[in-house]
Amino acid sequence: MAALSCTIRLFTLPSASEHPIKTPCDRLSRYRQTDGFLEHLENDMTEINAAAIRDSVALESAPTQYVEGDGIRFAYRRLGPSTGTPLVFLQHFSGNIDAWDPAVVNALASDRPVIVFDNAGVGCSTGQTPDNVAAMARDAVTLIDALGLSEVDLLGFSLGGCVAQQIAADQKPLVRKLVLAGTAPHGGEEHLLSVLQEAFSKQAPDVRLPLFFTKSTASQAAGKAFLDRVYARKEDRDVESDNSVTDPQAMALISWCATPDPEHVLLRAIRQPTLVVCGSNDTMLPADNAYTMFKAMSNAHLILYPDSGHGAFFQHHQAFVSHVRTFLDG
């Protein structure tokens, strides 16, 4: 792992001077989840305050809450209405709660419950980050169970898309529908380390500009707008990932793609309706992966976004939200 650590350690994302942030993760949450309702640990929360938290629709302002499961204290934010099938977001390699695009999360939370969280060992969650997708999937299901959810939709991005596939295959009654963005199947094509090295060599203000977006003027402008949205939250931001997170995550993604599955056994085990989306110029997990998943799955839809890379749905966020809504509501 020495060479891997040397490469991945670089992926800790420093906050730019124009985006001052605070990350007080040592502050214990004053809230817990019990039987689907939020209760104040000091027993003095009013019903109005509880409703305000439950119905929050802004990732930038929603409080970070905590729930215990299997010895892990999971950090999460819950947005949107209290009724409907919750949409659970599964994050990319190195990402945390605040790495999601508010333009996507907030728009989808306007008419459905949305849950974003840190899996084990990531951000403000305790525990150890696993080095394999199967264990990450089990941890995510632990979080879902701890929140008392019996049926969910999943939106998985990149590594999170691999985790989403594993959950959907293993937990069929739990998952209603599945959105897979910029991800790969077992045995898929990945260029994680080489793409990371190339991105860092650009010495961009933020590595996500060359990593998630193409070189075109339009794509780079969309990338800068994305970063402005990501850094809109100034207080109580999540903790960035270090190599204790990125090393095992890299191993998990690389191992997932290195595991042959010529008969697509796992993909064929996923019977839930699935929306597969990808950027036309995704260099990390190329679009051929998306077509492979579309062809192998029994009930999948495929969308490719033009002039876009690994972060295609951040660049084309309005179209993506519209597509996801149509798919989930159909």
N, C-alpha and C positions, 0 to 999 in steps of 0.2 A: 504493500500500500504506500510505500514511500514516494514513488513517482506520482501516484495519484494524489496524495496529500499535497505535494508541491504545486500541482496544477490547480486543484480545486480550492485550496485555501485562498486563492486570489479572488474568489467569487463573493466574498463578503462585500456588501454594497455600502460604501461610506455615504453618509448624508452630505449632500452638496451644501456649500455655504449659503446658497439662496433658499435652502429648505431646512431651517433649524427645527430639530425634533427632540422630543423627550420620550424615553422608553422606561418608565418606572414599573417593571414587571414584578418587583419585589412587593408591590402593594397588593394585598389580598383583595379579591373581589368581595363585595358586600352582598352578592346575590347568589342564589343557587336555584337549580331547576328541580321541582318536585311535582310529580303527577301532571306535567304539562303547564304548571303555573309558576311564576316567579315569586319567591318569598324572601323577605328581608331577614338576614340572620339576626338582626337586632330587634325584629318584630315591631318596627315602627314605620314600615313603608305603607303609604296610603294606596288605595286602589287606583287612584289617578296616576301616581308615579309608576306603578306596575304597568299600567296600560301604555304609558308614554314609552317605556323601555320596550315592551312587547311589540308595539306598533311602529317602532323607529324604522325609517326608510333611508337612512344615510350612513354609509359605511364610515364616513369621516367623523361622525359624532356618536355613533352607537357605542354604548359601554362594552368593554371586554368583560365577559362573565366566565365563570369556571364551573366545571362539573367533574365529579370523581367517577372513575370506572376502572376496575381491575388494577387499582393502585396507582393510576395515572390521573393527574389533575389536568384536564384538557381546557385550554383557553379557546373561547369561541365568541362570536357575535351573532345575535339573532335579529333579523330585520324583517319588516313587512307585517302583513296581517297575521292574526292568530289562527285563522282557519285556512284550510287548503292543504294540498300535498307539499310538504317542505322540499325545497331544492337545496341539496347539500353540495357545496363546492369542495373539490379536492385539488390541492395546489401543486404547482410545478416544482421541479428541482430547485432547491435553495430558497424557495419562496415562503412567505409567512402571510398572516392575515392581511397586512397592509400592502402586500404586493399585488392584490387584486385591483382591477380597475373599477373605481367607483361608478363610472358611467355604465358599466355592465351590471354590477351588483345592485346598485340603487334602482336602475330601471326594471330589472327583473323582480326586485322586492316590492315594487309598487302595487303588484296584484297577486303576490304569493309569498308565503314564508320562505326566507332564505337564511341559510346557516353557513357561515364561513368559520373555519377553525384551524388551529395548529395541531397536527398529528403528534404522536409521541416524540418528545425530545426537541421539537421545533418551537421557536419563538418562546412564548410564555408557558407552554405546556411542559410538564415534567416527564420523566421517563427517558428512555434511550431510543434514539432513532434506529430502526432496524436496517439491515443491509439487504433486505429482500422484499419484493412486492407483496407476497402472501402475508407476511407479518404486518406490513403497513395496512393491508386490507382488514386484518383482524382488529387492529387498533382502531381504525375508522369505524368499524361496526360496533366496537365497544362504546365509542362516543355516541353513536346514533342510539344504541340501546339505553345509555345513561340518560339521554334526553327524553326517553319514553316514546320514541317514534316507532311506529309499526310499519309504515310505508313511506318511502321517500323517492324523489327523483335525484339523480346524480349528475353533476357536471364536473368532469375531470379534465384537467389541462396537463399535457406533457406526461411527466411521471404520475401525476394525479389521474390521468386517463388510463394508465396501466392498472392503478389501484382500483379504479372504477370498474374496469373489465373483470378483475378478479372478484370483486364484491358481487357484481351482477351474475356471474357464473355460479358463485357459491351460495348466494343468498337470494334465490329467485323470488320468494314471497315478499322480501323487503323492498326490492327495487321495482318501481313501476315503469320508469322510462330513464333513458341514458343519453347524455350528451358527451361526446368525446371530441376534444379539441387538441390539435397538434400533438398527437400521440402515436403509439406504435403497438402492434400485436406481438405476441410471443414470436421470436425469430425475426422480428422486423429490423429495418435498417436504421442505425443510429450513428451519429458522428459527434457525440457529446464533447469529448475531450479536444478534438481538433477544432471544432467550432468555437469552443470556449477560448482556446489559445489564439485563434484568429481574431476573435472579438476583442480580447484584451490588448492585442497588438495595435489596435486602432487608436488606443488612448483617448477614447471618447469621454465626454463629461460623465456619462453613465453607460456602463457596459451593455445595458439593455437596448441602447440605440442600434448598435450593429448586430446584436444577438437576436432581437425580436423583429427588426424592421429591415427592409431592403435598402439599397443605396439610393433609390430614387428620391427626388426632392419631396414628392408628396408623402412617401412613406416616412421619411425622416421627420417631416413636419408633424405627421400624426404621432410619431414616437415622442417628440418633445411635448406635445399636448397630453399624451398619456402620462408622462412623468409628472407634469404639473398636477394632474388629477391624483396620481398616486401619493404625492407629497402634500396634498391639501390638509391632511390631518397633522396637526402640530403637537398635540398633547397626547400622552398615553399611547404612543405608537408601540407596535410590536418590536421584539428584539430580532435583529438581523441574524442570519445563520452563519456559523463558523464551520471549521472543518469537522467538528464532531457531528455535524448534521450533513454537510455536503459530501464527505467521504462515503459514508454508508449509503446515502441516496444515489450517488454516482454508481456505486457498485450494484445497487438494486436495479437501476435502469439499464446498465450495460449487461448485467446477467439476464435480465428479462429478454432483451433483444438477442442475446446469445443462446437462448434456449430454443432449440429447433421445435417447430410444431407444424410440420409439412401438411398435416391433415386438418389443421386449424381446429383442433379439438376444443380449445377454450372458447374461441369465437363462436363455434357452432353450438356451444352450450348456452350462449346468451340468446334468450328468446324474446327478451323485452324489446320494444321499439327503441331504435337507436338513431341519433343524429350524429353523423361524423362530419367534422369541419376541419379544414386545413388551409394554410397559406400556399399559394402557388409556388413560392420560392423558399419554402422551409428547408434550411440547410442542416438543421440539427436532426429532425425526424421527418425526412422527405415525404412528399405527397403520395408517393407510391404506397406508403403504409396505409394511408386513408383509403385508397382504392382497394387494397387487399382486404381491409376490414369490411368495407362495403360489399365486396363480392362474396366474402365467406359467411357473413351474418345473414340470418334468415329474414330480418325485418329492419333493414338499415336504409337511411337516406344519406346522401353525400353532397356536401357543398364545398367548393374550392373558391377562395377569395383571391382576386387579382392583385398583382404587384404587392405581395405581402409575404412576410416570413413567419417565424415561429409564433410571434404575437399577433397573428392575423386578426383575431377577434377583438383585440384592443384597437387596432387600426380601423377596422370596419365595425365598430361597436354598435352603431345604430342598426345596420343590416343584421348583425348577429343577434341582437336582442329581439328583433322582429322575427327572425327565423326560429329562435328558440321558443318564443311565445307561441307561435303558430304550431310548432311541433308538440310542445307540452300540453297545449289546450285542445289539440285535435283528437 
